[in-house]
Amino acid sequence: MEKDGALDGAAAALSSLCLVHCLLLPLGLGLAPMISGLSDDVLHGPVWVHWALLALAAPVSVYALWKGVEVHGDGRPWKLALLGFLLMASGALSHDMGLQEQLLTVAGGLVVALAHWRNWKARGSH
């Protein structure tokens, strides 16, 4: 049981890497005058970073949520996680669209983290 609870924490942390990436972006943009010689890929990050973070987070999330449903039978965390991953994927697809990218990715990371928190809480109540 403790091992499976740790998986929810790991999955939430992995999906939150996109959130951290997007929250650090404004700091990088604030420093842009000092680092103006850098390419847009350095300032905005290449689009593959979004897909790589999703590829790391998704399998851990699927496994942790699946184990949770085996214990508590509540499918709502699955639905939340799916919504979160769709939001993060939408952020990756809108990579060069400014604020839309950050808003979608941050919202998705928060929703996936919430899904894992709810999964962990439901597992603990059984």
Summary of the structure (lengths in Angstrom):
residues: 126
radius of gyration: 16.1
end to end distance: 10.6
largest distance: 55.9
contacts: 416
relative contact order: 0.21
helix: 83%
strand: 0%
